[in-house]
Amino acid sequence: MSQTTVLPKPDAHAAQGKLGPAAPMPRFDRLQVVPAYKAISGTIEQRIVRGDLRPGTQLPTEQELAEQFGVNRSTVREAIRQLEQEGLVERGGSKRLHVTMPGVQDAAPRAARALLLHQVTFEELWQLAIVLEPQAAILAAKAATDDDIQALKASLQGLEEHHDSAGAVDTHTMLDIEFHALVARISGNRALMLAREPINMLYQPSLIQLQQVLPQMEARNLEAHRRIVRAIAERNAELAHEWTRKHLIDFQRGYALAQIPMNTPLQAYPPP
């Protein structure tokens, strides 16, 4: 009589101990599909930034670009519109697109909008200005040509002509801002010019507000500008730095006199 051997059933827990727990199912992030027009504008932008496409280089026509990228013309047109907004391309007299160099005015509004959206305060802006503006004055005193000195004197004359003029607060404020932009341009430091231009734009509402509350501030600004111009004309970098710093500290003091908290978020530009 044959004998049947009964094998024990596998122990599920023991098997799991030998092989380890079952591996979790892998997960993948959702693909971020970039719209075709952004891919095209990004590709062209990269070549401009790398220097492959120099300012003045003429780009292919919209139809040629559409064929090269394998898209329709409307997609190319949208990409071009974005590049134009960035100040990277423009249409010349022949209406053909060519590469251009973005200026300070192209970059500043975007940076200023970002500062406003982040609720940057006057105190934060002033902390940066107290470093940049005196440094610009030092560099301007060292680099100024005779033509630059004449331009500064002409700017100063404009301020003097509008001093104490009825209803000229807006004009005086604009001339004040243009004066500081001129000093920065004379400095010859392009990085400094780009860094300070959004500050210039956002100072305008504050200047108008302060001069409306403190009429005496206009005369103090004018005197500071006279001292700064004299120092730069004499190529006295140390004195130009000192008076620009005093000018900025005086501006800060104006906030206290006007009882405006320095942690107040900046106002939109232009002023309402």
C-alpha positions as CSV (number, residue, x, y, z in Angstrom):
1,M,0.0,0.0,0.0
2,S,1.5,3.3,-1.1
3,Q,2.0,6.1,1.3
4,T,1.1,9.7,0.5
5,T,3.3,12.5,1.8
6,V,1.5,15.7,2.5
7,L,3.7,18.8,2.1
8,P,3.1,21.7,4.4
9,K,1.5,24.8,2.9
10,P,3.9,27.7,2.4
11,D,3.8,30.2,5.3
12,A,2.8,33.5,3.8
13,H,4.4,35.5,6.6
14,A,7.6,33.6,6.4
15,A,7.8,34.1,2.6
16,Q,7.2,37.8,3.1
17,G,10.1,37.9,5.6
18,K,12.5,36.4,3.1
19,L,11.5,38.5,0.1
20,G,10.6,41.7,2.0
21,P,7.4,43.7,1.7
22,A,5.9,44.3,-1.7
23,A,7.5,47.4,-3.4
24,P,5.0,50.3,-3.8
25,M,3.9,51.1,-7.3
26,P,6.1,53.9,-8.8
27,R,4.6,57.3,-9.3
28,F,5.5,59.9,-11.9
29,D,5.1,63.7,-11.9
30,R,2.6,65.1,-14.4
31,L,4.4,66.4,-17.5
32,Q,4.6,70.2,-17.7
33,V,3.9,70.8,-21.4
34,V,5.3,74.2,-22.5
35,P,3.1,76.0,-25.1
36,A,4.7,76.0,-28.5
37,Y,5.0,79.8,-28.7
38,K,6.9,79.8,-25.3
39,A,9.3,77.1,-26.6
40,I,10.0,79.2,-29.7
41,S,10.5,82.5,-27.9
42,G,12.7,80.7,-25.3
43,T,14.8,79.2,-28.0
44,I,15.3,82.5,-29.8
45,E,16.0,84.3,-26.4
46,Q,18.7,81.8,-25.5
47,R,20.5,82.4,-28.8
48,I,20.3,86.1,-28.3
49,V,21.6,85.9,-24.7
50,R,24.4,83.6,-25.7
51,G,25.5,86.1,-28.3
52,D,24.7,83.8,-31.3
53,L,22.3,86.5,-32.5
54,R,23.8,90.0,-32.1
55,P,21.9,93.3,-32.0
56,G,21.0,94.3,-35.5
57,T,20.8,90.7,-36.8
58,Q,17.8,90.3,-39.1
59,L,15.6,87.3,-38.3
60,P,13.8,85.1,-40.8
61,T,10.2,86.0,-41.8
62,E,7.3,84.7,-39.9
63,Q,6.6,82.2,-42.6
64,E,10.3,81.0,-42.6
65,L,10.3,80.7,-38.8
66,A,7.0,78.7,-38.9
67,E,8.6,76.3,-41.4
68,Q,11.8,75.9,-39.4
69,F,10.0,75.3,-36.1
70,G,7.2,73.2,-37.7
71,V,4.3,75.3,-36.4
72,N,1.8,77.6,-37.9
73,R,2.3,81.3,-38.3
74,S,-0.1,82.3,-35.5
75,T,2.2,80.4,-33.1
76,V,5.2,82.2,-34.4
77,R,3.4,85.5,-34.2
78,E,2.6,85.0,-30.5
79,A,6.3,84.1,-29.8
80,I,7.4,87.2,-31.6
81,R,5.0,89.3,-29.5
82,Q,6.5,88.0,-26.3
83,L,10.1,88.7,-27.5
84,E,9.0,92.3,-28.5
85,Q,7.6,92.8,-25.0
86,E,10.9,91.7,-23.6
87,G,12.7,94.3,-25.7
88,L,14.7,91.6,-27.5
89,V,13.4,92.1,-31.1
90,E,11.8,94.9,-33.0
91,R,10.7,95.8,-36.5
92,G,12.8,98.2,-38.4
93,G,11.8,100.5,-41.3
94,S,11.5,97.5,-43.6
95,K,9.2,95.8,-41.1
96,R,11.6,92.9,-40.9
97,L,12.4,91.7,-37.4
98,H,15.8,92.3,-36.0
99,V,17.5,91.7,-32.7
100,T,17.8,94.7,-30.4
101,M,19.5,95.4,-27.1
102,P,17.0,95.9,-24.2
103,G,17.4,99.3,-22.5
104,V,17.0,100.3,-18.9
105,Q,13.4,101.4,-19.7
106,D,12.6,97.8,-20.9
107,A,13.7,96.1,-17.7
108,A,12.7,98.6,-15.0
109,P,8.9,98.4,-15.3
110,R,8.8,94.7,-14.8
111,A,11.1,94.9,-11.8
112,A,9.1,97.7,-10.3
113,R,5.9,95.7,-10.7
114,A,7.5,92.8,-8.9
115,L,8.5,95.1,-6.0
116,L,4.9,96.4,-5.8
117,L,3.4,92.9,-5.8
118,H,5.8,91.9,-3.0
119,Q,4.6,94.8,-0.9
120,V,8.1,96.2,-0.6
121,T,8.2,99.1,1.8
122,F,9.9,102.5,1.6
123,E,12.3,101.4,4.3
124,E,13.5,98.4,2.2
125,L,13.9,100.7,-0.9
126,W,15.7,103.3,1.1
127,Q,18.2,100.8,2.5
128,L,19.2,99.9,-1.1
129,A,19.2,103.5,-2.3
130,I,21.5,104.7,0.5
131,V,24.1,102.3,-0.9
132,L,23.5,102.7,-4.7
133,E,23.1,106.5,-5.0
134,P,26.2,107.6,-3.1
135,Q,28.2,105.0,-5.1
136,A,26.8,106.4,-8.3
137,A,28.0,109.8,-7.2
138,I,31.5,108.6,-6.5
139,L,31.8,106.9,-9.9
140,A,30.3,110.0,-11.7
141,A,32.9,112.3,-10.0
142,K,35.6,110.1,-11.4
143,A,34.2,109.5,-14.8
144,A,32.5,112.8,-15.7
145,T,33.5,114.5,-18.9
146,D,33.0,118.2,-19.6
147,D,29.9,117.4,-21.5
148,D,28.6,115.4,-18.6
149,I,29.2,118.4,-16.3
150,Q,27.2,120.6,-18.6
151,A,24.4,118.1,-18.7
152,L,24.3,118.1,-14.8
153,K,24.3,121.9,-14.7
154,A,21.4,122.0,-17.3
155,S,19.5,119.6,-15.1
156,L,20.1,121.8,-12.1
157,Q,19.0,124.9,-14.0
158,G,15.7,123.1,-14.8
159,L,15.1,122.5,-11.1
160,E,16.0,126.1,-10.2
161,E,13.6,127.5,-12.9
162,H,10.7,125.4,-11.4
163,H,11.5,126.2,-7.8
164,D,8.5,127.7,-5.9
165,S,6.4,127.6,-9.1
166,A,2.7,127.2,-8.4
167,G,1.5,123.7,-9.0
168,A,4.9,122.5,-10.2
169,V,5.3,119.6,-7.7
170,D,5.0,117.0,-10.4
171,T,7.5,118.8,-12.6
172,H,10.0,119.3,-9.8
173,T,9.6,115.6,-8.8
174,M,10.3,114.4,-12.4
175,L,13.3,116.7,-12.7
176,D,14.6,115.4,-9.4
177,I,14.3,111.8,-10.6
178,E,15.9,112.6,-13.9
179,F,18.8,114.3,-12.1
180,H,19.6,111.1,-10.2
181,A,19.3,109.0,-13.3
182,L,21.7,111.3,-15.1
183,V,24.3,110.9,-12.3
184,A,23.9,107.1,-12.6
185,R,24.4,107.3,-16.4
186,I,27.5,109.4,-16.0
187,S,28.9,106.8,-13.6
188,G,29.3,104.5,-16.6
189,N,28.3,101.4,-14.5
190,R,25.6,99.6,-16.5
191,A,24.8,97.2,-13.7
192,L,24.2,100.0,-11.3
193,M,22.0,101.8,-13.8
194,L,19.8,98.7,-14.2
195,A,19.7,98.0,-10.5
196,R,18.6,101.5,-9.5
197,E,16.1,102.4,-12.2
198,P,13.1,100.5,-10.6
199,I,14.0,102.4,-7.4
200,N,13.8,105.7,-9.3
201,M,10.4,104.8,-10.7
202,L,9.0,103.9,-7.3
203,Y,10.3,107.0,-5.6
204,Q,8.2,109.3,-7.7
205,P,4.9,108.8,-5.7
206,S,6.7,109.2,-2.4
207,L,8.4,112.4,-3.5
208,I,5.2,113.9,-4.7
209,Q,3.4,113.0,-1.4
210,L,6.2,114.3,0.7
211,Q,6.5,117.6,-1.2
212,Q,2.8,118.2,-0.9
213,V,2.9,117.7,2.9
214,L,6.4,119.4,3.3
215,P,6.7,122.3,0.9
216,Q,10.1,123.2,2.4
217,M,11.5,119.9,1.1
218,E,11.8,121.3,-2.4
219,A,14.3,123.9,-1.4
220,R,16.4,121.3,0.6
221,N,16.4,119.0,-2.5
222,L,17.6,121.9,-4.7
223,E,20.4,122.8,-2.3
224,A,21.5,119.1,-2.1
225,H,21.6,118.9,-5.9
226,R,23.7,122.1,-6.1
227,R,26.2,120.6,-3.7
228,I,26.3,117.3,-5.6
229,V,26.9,119.0,-9.0
230,R,29.6,121.2,-7.5
231,A,31.4,118.1,-6.1
232,I,31.2,116.2,-9.3
233,A,32.3,119.2,-11.3
234,E,35.4,119.4,-9.0
235,R,35.9,115.7,-9.4
236,N,35.7,115.4,-5.7
237,A,34.3,111.8,-5.2
238,E,34.4,111.9,-1.4
239,L,32.3,115.1,-1.3
240,A,29.9,113.8,-4.0
241,H,29.4,110.7,-1.9
242,E,28.9,112.7,1.3
243,W,26.2,115.1,-0.1
244,T,24.3,112.3,-1.9
245,R,24.2,110.4,1.4
246,K,23.0,113.5,3.2
247,H,20.4,114.0,0.5
248,L,19.0,110.4,1.0
249,I,19.0,110.8,4.8
250,D,17.1,114.0,4.5
251,F,14.5,112.2,2.3
252,Q,14.2,109.6,5.1
253,R,13.7,112.3,7.7
254,G,10.9,113.7,5.6
255,Y,8.9,110.5,6.1
256,A,9.2,111.0,9.9
257,L,8.1,114.7,9.6
258,A,5.2,113.8,7.4
259,Q,4.3,111.1,9.9
260,I,4.3,108.4,7.3
261,P,5.5,105.0,8.6
262,M,8.6,103.8,6.8
263,N,7.1,100.3,6.7
264,T,4.3,101.5,4.5
265,P,4.1,99.5,1.2
266,L,5.2,101.5,-1.8
267,Q,2.5,103.2,-3.9
268,A,1.8,102.3,-7.5
269,Y,3.4,104.4,-10.2
270,P,2.6,106.8,-11.8
271,P,0.9,108.3,-8.7
272,P,-2.9,108.4,-8.8
